[in-house]
Amino acid sequence: MSIQIKQISKQFGDFQALKPLNLTINEGELVGLLGPSGSGKTTLLRIIAGLETADQGQILFSGKDVTQLHVRDRKVGFVFQHYALFRHMTVAENVAFGLDVLPKQQRPSKASIKQQVAELLDKVQLSHLASRYPAQLSGGQKQRIALARALAMQPRMLLLDEPFGALDAKVRKELRRWLRNLHDELGFTSVFVTHDQEEALEVSDRVVVMSQGQIEQEATPQDLYQQPASRFVYDFLGGVNVFEGEVCSTAGHSNNRLQQGKAWVAFPDGHKPQAGQLYLRSHELSLSNQPSATAHLPLTIKAVSLIGAEVRVELEPLDWQSPDLWEVVISHSHYNNWQPQRGDTCFAQPQAGQLFTKNKENQPLALNWTKEHLLIKTA
Ligand SMILES: Nc1ncnc2c1ncn2[C@@H]1O[C@H](COP(=O)(O)OP(=O)(O)OP(=O)(O)O)[C@@H](O)[C@H]1O
């Protein structure tokens, strides 16, 4: 089932929670609504579900206008952050609940409900817990039961609002992989809300980034990461270091540099020098003991953390300014050879980045120094 959102807007009192927006979600797609708190994700999800009414606009399910259709007739399954299982019912009774309370004409027979519940518990891999009560389950198990309960109603689509928000990082990670597999197996359309960039990028076919009631960008995780459409998206995806500078006009210096005090980065060949903020991702930089021919960015090491497959180095600009500390990710082998210590000075060398100039806030200039490095190395 596809979902088409046409010019939907919503106001709460004086506050415009959603500005008129359009979005199409294709049949079978898993779409992540990503954005900071208050950006309107839940409001949009609730409008799709029929739990909230829009002030204007239309919602179509597979081309059929459902804008005025009551929530119970939309055949939508929900899972919320807080499990909302009935405490006094066993796991099996919780999953069966929606079927048990159907009007008599629509209600399956007792034997059929029992079989459906068994199949659903099998699907969420919790058959062995059928007779337990919610209080005897972990958070992750409760969420899987909540999902089984939503699936029992044979929804045409699944809407999930921060389904793993209350769980710890490891369980979250396991459950999002599990959700992705389940979605692929069942093949229906799913929309989930999250404010966790990693979660959205890992699970979704397509990510819709929201800010202040508007869609900032919709793209595949890969495109979103590689081509953020605006400074907001870049910032929100996180892990960026910022170098703000002017085009150098000091006598005796090349005017091909973005400069701040004594720190500078040369523009790669073929690029017109422009003042602005250079955004550099933590893995698109290297560190060494010496400045290079294309960059002079001195930094003091503040902390080194060995986390999993990578080493994160936290750095403070030395005699220049940045809004936040810098973070550069290096490999364990680089770390072992180099052995950086707190308080050491080192130099950052950008490989690729985006320059946001003042007059083109939302169209960054992509810069790449990799060719320059090759030239220097072979020269
Ligand atoms: N029923 C309501 N009455 C008044 N204001 C509301 C209501 N529901 C939501 N809002 C406001 O609308 C804005 C968008 O809320 P919404 O819950 O959609 O954001 P969100 O992106 O899902 O945020 P979060 O990640 O914190 O859940 C918020 O500023 C919120 O305070």
The ligand as a MOL file (V3000), in Angstrom:
LIG
                    3D

  0  0  0     0  0            999 V3000
M  V30 BEGIN CTAB
M  V30 COUNTS 31 33 0 0 0
M  V30 BEGIN ATOM
M  V30 1 N -1.8170 18.2650 20.9340 0
M  V30 2 C -0.9310 19.2560 20.8610 0
M  V30 3 N -1.2240 20.4890 21.3240 0
M  V30 4 C -0.3490 21.5040 21.2120 0
M  V30 5 N 0.8590 21.4040 20.6550 0
M  V30 6 C 1.2210 20.1960 20.1820 0
M  V30 7 C 0.3520 19.0650 20.2690 0
M  V30 8 N 0.9790 18.0090 19.7050 0
M  V30 9 C 2.1820 18.4530 19.3020 0
M  V30 10 N 2.3220 19.7640 19.5850 0
M  V30 11 C 3.5000 20.6090 19.2580 0
M  V30 12 O 3.8080 20.4430 17.8840 0
M  V30 13 C 5.2110 20.3720 17.6860 0
M  V30 14 C 5.5450 19.1080 16.9350 0
M  V30 15 O 5.3200 18.0190 17.7980 0
M  V30 16 P 5.6680 16.5290 17.3830 0
M  V30 17 O 5.3190 15.6470 18.5280 0
M  V30 18 O 5.0670 16.2350 16.0720 0
M  V30 19 O 7.2490 16.6290 17.2170 0
M  V30 20 P 8.3230 15.4600 17.0840 0
M  V30 21 O 9.1950 15.8550 15.9550 0
M  V30 22 O 7.6500 14.1400 17.0020 0
M  V30 23 O 9.0980 15.6090 18.4460 0
M  V30 24 P 9.6430 14.4820 19.4850 0
M  V30 25 O 10.8310 13.8450 18.8160 0
M  V30 26 O 10.0200 15.2950 20.6860 0
M  V30 27 O 8.5160 13.5310 19.7480 0
M  V30 28 C 5.8440 20.4550 19.0700 0
M  V30 29 O 6.3060 21.7770 19.2790 0
M  V30 30 C 4.7230 20.1100 20.0160 0
M  V30 31 O 4.8760 20.7870 21.2510 0
M  V30 END ATOM
M  V30 BEGIN BOND
M  V30 1 1 1 2
M  V30 2 1 2 3
M  V30 3 2 2 7
M  V30 4 2 3 4
M  V30 5 1 4 5
M  V30 6 2 5 6
M  V30 7 1 6 7
M  V30 8 1 6 10
M  V30 9 1 7 8
M  V30 10 2 8 9
M  V30 11 1 9 10
M  V30 12 1 10 11
M  V30 13 1 11 12
M  V30 14 1 11 30
M  V30 15 1 12 13
M  V30 16 1 13 14
M  V30 17 1 13 28
M  V30 18 1 14 15
M  V30 19 1 15 16
M  V30 20 2 16 17
M  V30 21 1 16 18
M  V30 22 1 16 19
M  V30 23 1 19 20
M  V30 24 2 20 21
M  V30 25 1 20 22
M  V30 26 1 20 23
M  V30 27 1 23 24
M  V30 28 2 24 25
M  V30 29 1 24 26
M  V30 30 1 24 27
M  V30 31 1 28 29
M  V30 32 1 28 30
M  V30 33 1 30 31
M  V30 END BOND
M  V30 END CTAB
M  END
